[in-house]
Amino acid sequence: MKMSIRTKLIIISLLFLAVPSLLIGIIGYQSAANSLNTLGASGLQTDVRMTIEMIDALQKQVKVGKVSLAEA
């Protein structure tokens, strides 16, 4: 099957446009996914620290007698 020069040029042009676009898309997706994972992990660490601080504060109040263990 013979292809005309026009068809060959169109195919080559599409390849030259598609390959870089795919690479940019893949790299952008991976970068965004990594950023979201890091942000999520950091948020979870903050939540755990705050929870531990709250438990410690309530434990101190229970020891002093300001709050009963059931209320804490």
C-alpha positions as a Markdown table, in Angstrom:
| # | Residue | x | y | z |
|---|---|---|---|---|
| 1 | Met | 0.0 | 0.0 | 0.0 |
| 2 | Lys | 1.4 | 3.3 | -1.1 |
| 3 | Met | 1.1 | 6.3 | 1.2 |
| 4 | Ser | 1.3 | 9.8 | -0.1 |
| 5 | Ile | 3.7 | 12.3 | 1.2 |
| 6 | Arg | 0.9 | 14.2 | 2.8 |
| 7 | Thr | -0.3 | 11.2 | 4.7 |
| 8 | Lys | 3.3 | 10.4 | 5.9 |
| 9 | Leu | 3.7 | 14.0 | 7.0 |
| 10 | Ile | 0.5 | 14.0 | 9.0 |
| 11 | Ile | 1.4 | 10.7 | 10.7 |
| 12 | Ile | 4.9 | 12.0 | 11.6 |
| 13 | Ser | 3.4 | 15.3 | 12.8 |
| 14 | Leu | 0.9 | 13.6 | 15.0 |
| 15 | Leu | 3.6 | 11.4 | 16.5 |
| 16 | Phe | 5.8 | 14.4 | 17.3 |
| 17 | Leu | 2.9 | 16.1 | 19.0 |
| 18 | Ala | 1.5 | 13.0 | 20.8 |
| 19 | Val | 4.7 | 11.7 | 22.4 |
| 20 | Pro | 5.7 | 14.9 | 24.3 |
| 21 | Ser | 2.1 | 15.5 | 25.3 |
| 22 | Leu | 1.9 | 12.0 | 26.8 |
| 23 | Leu | 5.2 | 12.5 | 28.6 |
| 24 | Ile | 4.1 | 15.8 | 30.1 |
| 25 | Gly | 0.8 | 14.3 | 31.2 |
| 26 | Ile | 2.5 | 11.3 | 32.8 |
| 27 | Ile | 5.1 | 13.4 | 34.6 |
| 28 | Gly | 2.4 | 15.9 | 35.8 |
| 29 | Tyr | 0.2 | 13.1 | 37.1 |
| 30 | Gln | 3.1 | 11.5 | 39.0 |
| 31 | Ser | 4.1 | 14.8 | 40.5 |
| 32 | Ala | 0.6 | 15.6 | 41.6 |
| 33 | Ala | 0.1 | 12.2 | 43.1 |
| 34 | Asn | 3.4 | 12.5 | 45.1 |
| 35 | Ser | 2.4 | 15.9 | 46.3 |
| 36 | Leu | -1.0 | 14.7 | 47.5 |
| 37 | Asn | 0.5 | 11.7 | 49.2 |
| 38 | Thr | 3.0 | 13.9 | 51.1 |
| 39 | Leu | 0.2 | 16.4 | 52.0 |
| 40 | Gly | -2.0 | 13.6 | 53.3 |
| 41 | Ala | 0.7 | 12.0 | 55.4 |
| 42 | Ser | 1.6 | 15.4 | 56.9 |
| 43 | Gly | -2.1 | 16.0 | 57.7 |
| 44 | Leu | -2.4 | 12.6 | 59.4 |
| 45 | Gln | 0.7 | 13.2 | 61.5 |
| 46 | Thr | -0.7 | 16.5 | 62.6 |
| 47 | Asp | -4.0 | 14.9 | 63.6 |
| 48 | Val | -2.2 | 12.2 | 65.6 |
| 49 | Arg | -0.1 | 14.7 | 67.4 |
| 50 | Met | -3.1 | 16.8 | 68.3 |
| 51 | Thr | -5.0 | 13.7 | 69.5 |
| 52 | Ile | -2.0 | 12.6 | 71.7 |
| 53 | Glu | -1.9 | 16.2 | 73.2 |
| 54 | Met | -5.6 | 16.1 | 74.0 |
| 55 | Ile | -5.3 | 12.7 | 75.6 |
| 56 | Asp | -2.3 | 13.9 | 77.7 |
| 57 | Ala | -4.3 | 17.0 | 78.8 |
| 58 | Leu | -7.3 | 15.0 | 79.8 |
| 59 | Gln | -5.1 | 12.5 | 81.7 |
| 60 | Lys | -3.5 | 15.4 | 83.6 |
| 61 | Gln | -7.0 | 16.7 | 84.5 |
| 62 | Val | -8.0 | 13.2 | 85.7 |
| 63 | Lys | -4.9 | 12.9 | 87.9 |
| 64 | Val | -5.6 | 16.3 | 89.5 |
| 65 | Gly | -9.2 | 15.4 | 90.0 |
| 66 | Lys | -10.9 | 18.0 | 87.9 |
| 67 | Val | -12.5 | 15.4 | 85.6 |
| 68 | Ser | -13.5 | 11.9 | 86.2 |
| 69 | Leu | -12.1 | 9.1 | 84.1 |
| 70 | Ala | -15.5 | 8.4 | 82.7 |
| 71 | Glu | -15.9 | 12.0 | 81.5 |
| 72 | Ala | -12.4 | 12.2 | 80.1 |
